[in-house]
Amino acid sequence: MTDQAIEPQGMSEAGRLAGIFWEPRPVFEDLAQRPRFWVPLLILTAFAVVYMVTFSRVVGWETMMRQQFASNPRMEQMTSEQREQALQMTTRIVGPMTSVMAIVAPAGMALVVSAVLLGCFNLLGGASMKFRQAFSITCYSSLPSVLATIGALTVMLLKNPEDFSLQSPLPLNLGAFLPSTTAKWLLALATSIDAFSIWMILLLALGFSVAAGLQKRKMSYGQALMLVLIPWAIAVILGAGIAAIGGGAAAAG
């Protein structure tokens, strides 16, 4: 009779969910060996849907679009009837489209981030991680956004609906402290730098460094942080560039 190797029992799901906020390293060590992602992905999706449904009922898409139209120079060139027609048409499109995005965005964003970081760490960092590991780390590293959603929901329910901003519901990014006359590109750049984004970046760097360390390639936290920051910085700069182009087109119009 031969002895059978007993696989060590991994962390419980409750342990991973709590640990990602208080002691993330053991969570990432467990995920590197036993990748799991369904529970955090479902939580992220559920909160995204609740947020969008609550916004549509408490604030309303028409209110949001009126705010957008008020800051758009092109709207001033239209008659009141044309503006109202454009408002109603845009509201009918934006509402359902955003609701669908709330369902698919968490998984879609996690897939994109996982793929980009997996490429960076395997190709540039010499790691040999699998996609399932990268995807699991990304899903768990995104869980702090749930706290941001809870905070935004609280502000939404307490604040005057006409004063609520879907783009910046919490004053936790640099853009919240800039005046409304700030250039679009600078506002987009400042809004990208917020407390929860920094938190998730730090978690991603820790998770990928831990996973890489369990492979053949040892990697310091500083190296991992750089590999996470590079694509994030590129994405932020591209977003600012698109906002600048859009702002320039609106001004020209």
N, C-alpha and C positions, 0 to 999 in steps of 0.2 A: 504494500500500500504506500503510495507516494504522497508526500505532503503537498498540498495545494497552496499556492501563494495567495494571500489574502490582501486584497486591495484596500488601502487605508480609506476610511470613510471621510468624505468631503464635508464641507460646511453645509449647514442647513440653509434653505432659502431665506428664512428670517435672519439668520446670522449674517448672510451676505448683504441683505438690504440694510441692516443696521450698521454693519461694519464699514460699509462704503462711506459713511458719514463720520464715524468715530475712529476706526482703525483700518484703513483701506488696504494696507500691504498684505495681510493674510487673505483678504478677499481676492486680490489679484493673483496671489500665489495659487489659490484654489482654482480660480478661473483658468489660469494657464494650463493646469493639469486636467481640469474637468470643465470645459467651456459651457456656459449656460447663458441664455439671453432672453427667453420667452417672457419671464416674469417682469423684468425691468422694461422690456419693450411694450408689454401690455399696459403697464402702469403709465408710461410716458404717453402712449396713445390715448388712454382713458382721460388723463388730465388735459390733453390737448383738445379733445372733443368737448369735455365739460367747459373748458374755457371759451371755446368758440360759441357753444350753445348759449352760455350765460351772457356773453357779449352781445349776441344777436337779440336777446330778449331785454337786457337791461339798458344797453346803449343803443344798439340798432345800427345797421349798416348805412341807413340813410343819414343818420347823424354824423357818422364817420366820413362819408363822402362829402357832406356839406363842409366839413372842416377842411378836407382836401381841396375842394373847389375854391374855398375862400382864399387859399394861399397860392392858387394857380393863376398866373397873369393871363393865360389864354381865356379863362372864363370871363374876364372883364370885357372882352371883345364880343361876347355873345349877348343877345337879348335875354331878358328874364325868362321868356318862354323857351328859348333854346337851352338855357342853363337847366331849367326844370326837366326838359325832355332828356338831356344828357344825364342828369342826376338819376332819374328813374331807370333809364336803360342800364347805367353802370351799376346801380344797386341790385338790379335783378340778376346781373352777371356775377358780381363780386360775392354776394351772400352764399349762393350754392357752391361756387368754386372754392371759397375759403373753407367751407364746411368739409368738402371732399379732401382738401389739402390737410386739414387737421387729422384726418384718418391715416393718410399715407405719408405725411411729412416726417414723423418720428422715425419710421423704418427707413424711409428714403434718405434722410440725413445721416442716419447711422451707417447705412450701406456706403454712402459716398465717403464719409470720414474714415471708415474702416479701410476701404480700398486705398485711399490716398496715403494714410499712415502706414498701412502694410507695405505699400510700395516704397515709401521713404525708409522704413526700418530695414526691410529686406535688401533693397538695392543699394541704399546709401549707408546704412548702418551695419550691414553684414549679418543681420539676424536671419533666422529661418523659421519665422512664425507661420502659423496657418491662419486662413481667413476666419475660421470659426473662433479662434482665440481673439483676433483683432476685433471682431464684431461683438463678442461678449464683453470685452474690456470697454469698448465704446459705449455700449448700452448702459452698463453700470456707471461709467463715468458721467453719463448724461443725467443721472438721477437728481443731482442738485437743482436742475431746472424745475423739478416738481415744486421745490420750495419757492422758487421765483413765481411759478404759476399760482400757488396758494396766496402769496403776497399780492399779486396782481388782481386776483379775484376779490380779495378783501378790500383793496382800494376801489375797485370797480363798484362794489356794493355800497360803499360809504360815500363815494365822491359824486358830485353832480355829473350825470352822464355826458353833458355837453363839454365838460372839462377833462374827460378821460381820454388819454392818448393810447391807442393800441400799439403804436410803435415804441413808446417809452412809458409804460405804466408805472414803473418804480424809479425813484431817483437814485439809481445805483450805477449809472453810467455817466461818463463825462458829458455826453450830449444833453443830459437833463439840466445841466447848469449853463448851457449856452442860450443866448436869446434866439427868438424865432427868426430873426433876420440873418442868422448865420448862413453862410454858403452851404449849399446842399452837400457838397463833397466833404466839407469839414464836419458837418453835422453827422453824416453817415460814418465817418472815421471815428468821431468821438463816441457815438452811440455803441460802436462795436467793442469799446473798452469798458466792460462792466464787471462787477464783482463776481457774478456767477460764471461768466465766460472764463475769467481767470481761474476760478475754482475748478472748472471742468478741464481746463488746459493742464493744470497741475496734476489732476487725477489721471488724465491720459498719459502724461509723461511717466508717472509712477507705474501705471499698469503696463505700459509697453516696455519699460526698463526691466520690470520684474519678469515679464514673459520672455524677453530676450535673454535675461540672465539664466533662465532655466534651460536654454538651448546651449549651443556650443559657443555663442558669442556673448561675452560679458559686456555689459553696457552701464555706464554711470548714469545717474539721474540727470546730470547736467547735459550729457550728450542726448539723452532721450528728450529732454525739454527743448533743446534746439531743433530736433527733428519734428517736434510738434508745432513749434512756433513758426517755422519757415512756411509751411503751407497755410497756416492761419493768417500770417501777415500778408501773404500773396492774395488770399481771399478778401481780406479787409481792404487792401489797396485797390483791387479790382472793383469792389463794391463802391468805394469812394469815387473811382473813375467813372463808373456808370452813373452815379448820382450827379457828378459834375457835368457829364454830357447831357443828362436829362434836364438839369437846371439851366444849362446854357441854351438848350433847345427851347425851353419854356420862355426864357427871357427874350430870345430872338423872335419867338412867335408873338 
